[in-house]
Amino acid sequence: MTNGPIGPVDSSKVPRFAGFPTFARLPRIEDAPDARIVVLGIPFDAGTTFRPGARFGPAHIRENSRLLRPFNPATGHAPFDLVQVADAGDVPVTPFDISAAVTAIEAAARRFAVNDVRLVALGGDHTIALPLLRAVAARHGPVAVVHFDAHLDTWDTYFDAPLTHGTPFRRASEEGLIDRQRSVHVGVRGPLYSAADLADDTMLGFEQLTCVDLEEHGLPALMERMHRRLGTGPVYASVDVDVLDPAFAPGTGTPEAGGATSRELLALVRSLSRHELVGADVVEVSPAYDHAGITGIAAAHIAYELISAMVPSP
């Protein structure tokens, strides 16, 4: 890239509703093979336990990212000018075998990890976080996980299945992929099966920052607790869109009332720039339940802020 990174398609020359539907209209990986940050779609939802459809999430997020613009006024820089970012398309995963799909996702993520590329994955259901964390931990060792979600996702099994969208962080903790002293859930809320869910979650290495904490203490206090918990060292961010209230993300599989606003979540994600963010995912976008692209727009902006947080300030 002798003349600097290849940026998005110029919307003053090609209308936003035309052209290849890459994320934020960025170049495809074939046109920018030296990309340091890669957007990777993972159209998989065989691990869902309620409403399906997240297999169509990557395409929906990309379609709703067409309006994203290059300059981020909240950070004061244009991330696509500073680091080459490219869209690597989708991982071709089987919809019939969860174990085989997890293996394929991990293999795809490891291909990029070899070159120290930072992935922003578009899901897909939350099952995909496990193979992504396996690839990240292979490169960096155990990482702090900041998990934005209404749910803990540290349950043991569903119908005796150990790999589902409700179990990835239990498996990740058991496999030694996460730093148990620095990992945290943000935005959890809603009914649980029993008090043992919280006790198990703490044992697995997570602190819980709830939407009740957000309501009672406010965003700055919650943000400071999150940063204190993450400390120093590599961080992986996993964003389930159901961390948002259904008013801001109706298009998801397991909605819960009383969630964060999109403004609150974007501020939290943006603040991760103070950490060494080595990978991320945005999951559980189910377009069939999305009205007017509300959820897809939110997810596109979340991914944009994750990319911005990975880019060093000029």
N, C-alpha and C positions, 0 to 999 in steps of 0.2 A: 504494500500500500504506500507507494512512494509519495503520493499526493494526499495522504491522510485517509481516514476511513471513508468507506462508501456509506452515505447516509440514506435516509428514506427517499422515496420518489417525491419529486417536487409537485405539490398539489396545485401549484399555479400553472403547471404545464399538463399534468395528467389528473383529471378529476378524481376525487377520493373514491368514488364509486366504480372506478375502472382499474384495470391492471391486476397483477397477481395478488391474491389475498394473503400476503405474508403479514406477520405481526408488525404493526405500525408502519407497514409498507417498506420495511427494511429489505436489504438484499437477501437472496437465498444463499445458503452456505456454498453452493457451487460457484457463486459469483464473488464470494468473500471468504475463501478457505482459511485465511489467517485470523478469523474472528476470535476474539478473546472472551466474549459473552455470547452464548448461543441460546436461542429460544427453541425448545423441543416439545412438540405435541405428543401426548400419550393418550390416544383415544380408547380407553379401557374402563369398563364399569361393571365387570362381572363380580366385583366384591361388594356391590351395594346391598343394603339390607332393607331398603324401603322403596323410594321412587327411583327408577332407573333413568338413563339418558345421558349421563355424563360422558359417554363415549363420543358424543357430539360436541363436547365442550371446547376442545381446541379450535375447531373450525368457527364456532360461535364467537369465541374470544377474539380470534384474528379478524373476523368480519367487523366486530365492534371496536377494533383498534384503529380503523381507518382514519378516524378523526384526530388521533393523537398527533401532536406537533413536536418538532425537534427540541425546542428550548423549554427547559423546566424552570419557571420563575421562582418556585419555592426553594430550589437549590442554587439558582443563579448560574447554572451552566447547561449546555446542550450535551447530554450524555453520548449521543451518537457521533458527535464531533471529536470526542476525547478517546473513545475506545471503539474498535470495530465490533459491531453487533450484527448478528445474522440469524436468519430463520432456517433451521435444519429440517423443517417438515415434521412428519409424524413417524413414530416408531410403529412398525406393522406388527401389532400384537394379536394373538389369538383371543377370540371372545369365549372360547369353550374350556380353557384349562388355566386356572389361576396360577398354578405353580409355573407352568411353561411361560405364561405372560410375564410373571415377575422375573424369571430368568432372562427373557429377551430384553426387558426394560433395563435391567442391571447391565447387561452386555452393551447396550447402546450407550448408556451413561458412562461406562468405563472407557469407551472409545474416545470420548471427549476429555475425560479426566487425565488421560495419558499426557495430553498437551497442556494441562493446567487450565483448561477452559472452564469458565463458570457457567453452569446451566441454570436457566429459568424454565422449568417444565410447566406445560399447560395440560391439566388433566381434564377428563379422567377422574376416577374416584380416588379416595385417599389411600387405597391399597398401594398406589404407586410410590408413596413416600418411602416405603421400606427398601425397595431396590435402589432408589436414588440415594438413600442414606448409606447403603452398602458401598456404592461407588464413591461417594464423598469420603467416607471413613477410610476406604482403602488408600486414598490419597493423603488425607489430613490426620488420620487417627480419630478417636472419639471427638465429636463436635457438640457444641451447645445447640440445642434445638429450641427455637422460639416458635411455638405452635399456636396460630390464631385459629380458634375453632369454638363453636358452641359446645362441642363434645370432647371428652378426654381422649378417646381412641386408644385407650390402654386396656381394653377388655381382653380376655383370654381367647375365647372362641365364640363363633356363632354357628349353631347347629353342628358343633364339633369341628368346624373349619377354622384352622389357625391363621389363615391369610384372608382377611376381609378389610373393608374400609374402617372397621371399628377396632382393629387390632395392630396397626403397623407400629405404633410406638412402644407397645409391650414387646413385640418381637425385636425391635431395634435396641431396646434397653437390655433384653436378655442376651443379645448378640454382642453387646459391648460397643455399639456404634455411637452411643450418645454419652456426653459428659453428664453424669448424674448429679454433679454439684452445680451445674450452670443451666439446666434446661427448665423451660417454663411454658405453661399454657396461658394464653391471653384471650379473654372474652368468653370463658366457659360459663354455662348457665343451664337452667332447666332441670327437670327431674332426673334422678339416677335410679339404678336398681336397688342400691342400698348404700349405707355409709361406708361399707367395705370398698366401694369403688374408689373413694377418695384416699383411703388408707393404702390401697394397692398402688394407686397412682403416685403417691408420695414415696413409697418404697421403691418404685421404678425410677425415681430420680427427677420428678417434676414438681415445681411449685405452681400453684394455681392462682392466677389473677382473674377474678371473675367480673362479670358485668355489674354485679352488685358493688364490687370495689370501685368500678368506674363511676357508678352513680353516686356513691357515698363520698368518695375522695377526689373525684375529678380526673381528667386526662393527664395533667402534668405529674400528679403523684403516681398514677399507675405507670406512666412512661418511665419515671425514675426508678421505680421498683423493678421494672423489666430490665432496664439497663444495668442496674446493680446486680441482678441475678445472672445476666449474660457475661459480665466481667470482661476478661480479655481472652483472646484466642479465637479460633475459627467458629463461625456461627452458621447454622442452616435455618432458613425460614420456611415454614410450611403454612400456607394460607388456605383454609377451607372457607369458601365464600359464605357458608352458613354462620360464620362468626358475625356477619352483618344481620341486623334485624330483617325479617322477611319484607318489610317495606322497601328496603334497599337491595335485597337479593331474593326475589321470589323464585327465581329459577334454580332451585337446588333440591337435592333429594331428601334431606332431613331438616326442614326448617324449624327453628325454635323462636318463640316470641321473646322480646326483651333484649335484643342484640344491639351491637354498636352501630353507629351511623357510618356511612361511607367516609365522611370527613374525618371522623375519629380514627378509623382504621388507616386511612392514607397517611395521617400524621404519624401514627405509630410505625408504619412500615418505612416511611421516609426517614425517621429518626435512626433506623438501623445503619445509616451511613457512618455512624461513629464506631461501628464494629467491623470485623473482618468477615464480611458476608461471602461465603464460598459456594453457596448454592441455594436454590429456592424452588418452590412449586406453588401453583395456584390451582386448586382442585374443586371438584364437586359442582361445576356449572352444568346445569341440565336445561338445555334450551327449550324443551317442550313446555316448561312451566314459566318461561321468562316472558314478561309482557313488555313490549316496546324496547327490548334489548337492555332493560334496567340492569340485570345481573351481568350480562356480557360487557356492558360499558364499565361497570365497577371493576370487574375482573381485569379488563384491559388496563385500566388506570393503576390497579394494584401491581400488575406485572411491570408497567412502565416505572413505577416508583421503586420496585425491587432492582430493576436495571440501574436506575439512577443511583441507588444506594451502593451498588457494586463498583461504580466508577469513581476513581480517586478525584478529588477536587483539583482543578488546575492551579 
